[in-house]
């Protein structure tokens, strides 16, 4: 399951989490974001020992600026609150799943 987070709960849900979190930085008007959303959802259902969240960059500009999001979709993988990988653009399910699993 993919959880929507904002600047209010980002620290609690992502930075304070002990483990791996994939953060999907997206926007409602972004075509590739809409294409990758079901892929992220599928991977979240298959990888139960990681957390998957979405951040709308238009509603959370401070987070987008903090993590220097200049293209979307940008998928950042955090481990124990630290960014360990950044993926930009659409990618197939197997590639996304492998990127998450390698940090578990």
BAPALO-772435 format. One line per 5 residues: number of its first residue (from 1); their letters; for each residue x, y negated, z of N, C-alpha, C, O. Coordinates in steps of 0.001 Angstrom, whole numbers, plus 500000, padded with zeros to 6 digits. Layout:
! residues N
NUM = a = X,Y,Z,X,Y,Z,X,Y,Z,X,Y,Z ~ ...;
This chain:
! residues 104
1 = xxxxx = 500833,501188,500000,500000,500000,500000,500874,498753,500000,501891,498697,500692 ~ 500477,497770,499231,501205,496514,499135,500474,495466,499968,499267,495275,499824 ~ 501214,494797,500832,500649,493804,501740,501004,492402,501243,502142,492155,500844 ~ 500046,491497,501266,500309,490104,500901,500804,489366,502138,500180,489435,503197 ~ 501935,488653,502006,502472,487884,503126,502686,486441,502695,502733,486121,501507;
6 = xxxxx = 502813,485581,503701,503017,484154,503457,504174,483677,504328,504803,484459,505041 ~ 504435,482384,504252,505497,481810,505076,505219,482030,506562,506149,482108,507364 ~ 503949,482130,506925,503567,482286,508331,504037,483627,508898,504541,483680,510020 ~ 503877,484715,508128,504203,486033,508668,505411,486710,507994,505688,487880,508261 ~ 506126,485988,507130,507261,486571,506417,508344,487076,507374,508857,488182,507209;
11 = xxxxx = 508685,486262,508372,509733,486681,509320,509355,487969,510033,510166,488887,510153 ~ 508119,488027,510505,507664,489203,511243,507608,490442,510351,508069,491513,510746 ~ 507048,490301,509154,506802,491448,508283,508059,491900,507542,508254,493097,507330 ~ 508911,490958,507148,510080,491298,506321,511381,491225,507103,512104,492216,507198 ~ 511686,490058,507665,513011,489851,508264,513211,490617,509568,514334,491009,509883;
16 = xxxxx = 512148,490836,510325,512274,491548,511594,512007,493045,511476,511983,493750,512485 ~ 511805,493537,510255,511491,494944,510041,512773,495761,510004,513720,495412,509299 ~ 512800,496842,510761,513948,497767,510763,513739,498771,509648,513009,499750,509812 ~ 514372,498532,508528,514218,499421,507392,514209,498635,506097,514679,497498,506039 ~ 513666,499259,505052,513689,498690,503708,512339,498063,503376,511286,498661,503595;
21 = xxxxx = 512398,496836,502839,511198,496125,502404,511434,495614,500984,512438,494951,500721 ~ 510515,495919,500072,510552,495341,498732,509592,494162,498723,508412,494308,499044 ~ 510107,492984,498353,509281,491779,498273,509110,491413,496805,510084,491171,496092 ~ 507854,491379,496366,507500,491010,495001,507107,489538,495001,506021,489180,495459 ~ 508004,488673,494480,507694,487258,494330,506966,487094,492999,507515,487436,491951;
26 = xxxxx = 505737,486576,493026,504873,486549,491856,504004,485292,491853,504048,484491,492786 ~ 503212,485134,490789,502212,484061,490700,501024,484575,489887,501168,485468,489052 ~ 499865,484005,490140,498638,484472,489490,498670,484263,487984,498040,485027,487253 ~ 499381,483256,487497,499406,482925,486071,500478,483688,485296,500592,483513,484083 ~ 501258,484518,485959,502421,485181,485364,502030,486533,484753,501638,487458,485465;
31 = xxxxx = 502143,486632,483419,501800,487868,482714,502631,489067,483145,502063,490104,483486 ~ 503970,488961,483140,504785,490098,483577,504522,490497,485037,504678,491663,485399 ~ 504124,489528,485873,503782,489836,487272,502562,490758,487321,502502,491690,488123 ~ 501591,490478,486443,500388,491312,486384,500722,492706,485856,500090,493691,486238 ~ 501721,492779,484977,502125,494077,484427,502835,494938,485476,502652,496155,485508;
36 = xxxxx = 503644,494309,486333,504425,495102,487286,503645,495405,488564,504019,496308,489313 ~ 502579,494671,488820,501807,494881,490056,501357,496331,490235,501561,496881,491317 ~ 500751,496987,489226,500358,498389,489432,501550,499331,489586,501438,500380,490220 ~ 502686,498957,489008,503901,499774,489157,504381,499706,490601,504729,500728,491193 ~ 504400,498504,491165,504792,498332,492574,503830,499102,493470,504254,499746,494430;
41 = xxxxx = 502543,499038,493163,501525,499751,493948,501771,501257,493906,501704,501924,494939 ~ 502057,501799,492714,502331,503234,492583,503553,503646,493398,503526,504650,494109 ~ 504618,502866,493290,505843,503194,494029,505578,503114,495531,506095,503929,496296 ~ 504776,502138,495957,504476,502008,497389,503718,503227,497912,503854,503594,499079 ~ 502918,503853,497043,502181,505051,497448,503070,506294,497483,502732,507275,498146;
46 = xxxxx = 504193,506262,496781,505092,507414,496714,506261,507329,497688,506819,508354,498081 ~ 506632,506118,498078,507770,505929,498996,507206,505438,500324,507015,504239,500529 ~ 506947,506376,501212,506247,506035,502455,507165,505443,503519,506679,504829,504469 ~ 508468,505611,503384,509381,505118,504414,509994,503768,504053,511092,503443,504506 ~ 509286,502978,503235,509656,501591,502935,508380,500762,502963,507273,501285,502830;
51 = xxxxx = 508559,499471,503136,507420,498547,503166,507419,497747,501859,508479,497400,501339 ~ 506231,497457,501336,506088,496729,500079,505183,495525,500311,504063,495666,500801 ~ 505681,494331,499954,504902,493109,500166,504966,492218,498929,505879,492325,498110 ~ 503969,491333,498814,503901,490360,497725,503887,488957,498319,503247,488706,499340 ~ 504607,488043,497658,504626,486639,498057,504266,485801,496832,504972,485832,495824;
56 = xxxxx = 503174,485059,496922,502761,484156,495847,503650,482912,495916,503597,482163,496891 ~ 504464,482692,494883,505433,481592,494918,504755,480223,494877,505322,479248,495370 ~ 503564,480129,494307,502866,478846,494267,502327,478453,495643,502277,477269,495979 ~ 501932,479431,496424,501398,479156,497759,502484,479157,498831,502237,478735,499961 ~ 503674,479623,498491,504767,479741,499465,506062,479198,498857,507054,479915,498723;
61 = xxxxx = 506026,477916,498494,507157,477301,497809,508433,477313,498644,509529,477441,498097 ~ 508302,477180,499959,509495,477174,500811,510240,478502,500735,511470,478526,500703 ~ 509495,479605,500707,510143,480920,500579,510784,481072,499205,511898,481584,499092 ~ 510088,480631,498165,510640,480719,496811,511933,479918,496718,512898,480365,496099 ~ 511957,478748,497324,513172,477927,497319,514278,478554,498152,515436,478579,497735;
66 = xxxxx = 513927,479056,499320,514921,479666,500212,515652,480825,499533,516863,480978,499693 ~ 514919,481633,498782,515522,482804,498128,515851,482546,496654,516121,483475,495893 ~ 515823,481261,496269,516241,480816,494931,515542,481595,493813,516180,482093,492886 ~ 514221,481684,493927,513432,482374,492917,513231,481414,491749,512500,480431,491869 ~ 513877,481695,490622,513755,480820,489458,512993,481493,488321,512506,480811,487419;
71 = xxxxx = 512883,482806,488352,512104,483560,487364,511225,484552,488114,511624,485106,489139 ~ 510029,484764,487590,509167,485761,488204,508664,486714,487137,508516,486317,485982 ~ 508401,487952,487491,508529,488485,488846,509989,488701,489241,510815,489153,488448 ~ 510272,488360,490498,511549,488707,491112,511226,489645,492261,510403,489331,493120 ~ 511874,490789,492269,511689,491770,493336,512970,491789,494145,514039,492110,493627;
76 = xxxxx = 512855,491444,495421,514017,491475,496305,513851,492617,497290,512775,492829,497848 ~ 514931,493342,497490,514922,494435,498451,515710,493978,499672,516867,493572,499571 ~ 515057,494054,500825,515670,493700,502098,515901,494982,502890,515086,495903,502850 ~ 517015,495030,503605,517271,496147,504518,517633,495550,505866,518609,494811,505993 ~ 516838,495878,506860,517011,495336,508213,517094,493815,508192,517898,493219,508909;
81 = xxxxx = 516254,493189,507361,516151,491738,507324,517138,491027,506418,517105,489800,506322 ~ 518019,491764,505748,519028,491167,504884,518775,491552,503433,518556,492728,503143 ~ 518800,490581,502507,518628,490928,501097,519799,491782,500606,520961,491419,500790 ~ 519484,492914,499983,520535,493818,499493,520479,494027,497984,521424,494562,497403 ~ 519382,493613,497338,519264,493808,495896,518207,492854,495356,517234,492538,496040;
86 = xxxxx = 518408,492396,494113,517448,491527,493444,517230,492046,492030,518183,492282,491287 ~ 515969,492220,491671,515584,492720,490355,514660,491688,489729,513712,491235,490372 ~ 514926,491309,488478,514126,490279,487827,513450,490857,486592,514088,491513,485769 ~ 512141,490601,486475,511400,491026,485303,510745,492382,485471,510896,493053,486492 ~ 510014,492761,484437,509311,494038,484453,510308,495190,484348,511343,495073,483692;
91 = xxxxx = 509985,496287,484996,510789,497499,484865,509894,498715,485026,508857,498645,485685 ~ 510292,499832,484426,509488,501049,484550,509487,501573,485986,510377,501275,486782 ~ 508477,502348,486279,508293,502891,487628,509512,503651,488130,509927,503450,489272 ~ 510097,504517,487309,511243,505313,487757,512423,504433,488156,513118,504726,489129 ~ 512651,503351,487405,513755,502433,487714,513501,501707,489024,514402,501566,489851;
96 = xxxxx = 512272,501247,489206,511929,500539,490440,512024,501460,491636,512570,501086,492674 ~ 511499,502655,491497,511537,503608,492602,512988,503955,492970,513321,504034,494153 ~ 513840,504159,491979,515248,504475,492231,515950,503318,492949,516789,503541,493821 ~ 515603,502081,492576,516218,500906,493209,515861,500832,494694,516695,500450,495515 ~ 514629,501195,495037,514206,501179,496438,514826,502334,497204,515367,502145,498293;
101 = xxxx = 514747,503530,496636,515200,504740,497322,516701,504685,497651,517129,505207,498680 ~ 517482,504065,496795,518935,504045,497039,519317,503260,498291,520437,503390,498785 ~ 518389,502438,498814,518682,501658,500017,518100,502286,501280,518291,501758,502375 ~ 517400,503395,501144,516802,504046,502320,517856,504755,503147,517535,505357,504172;
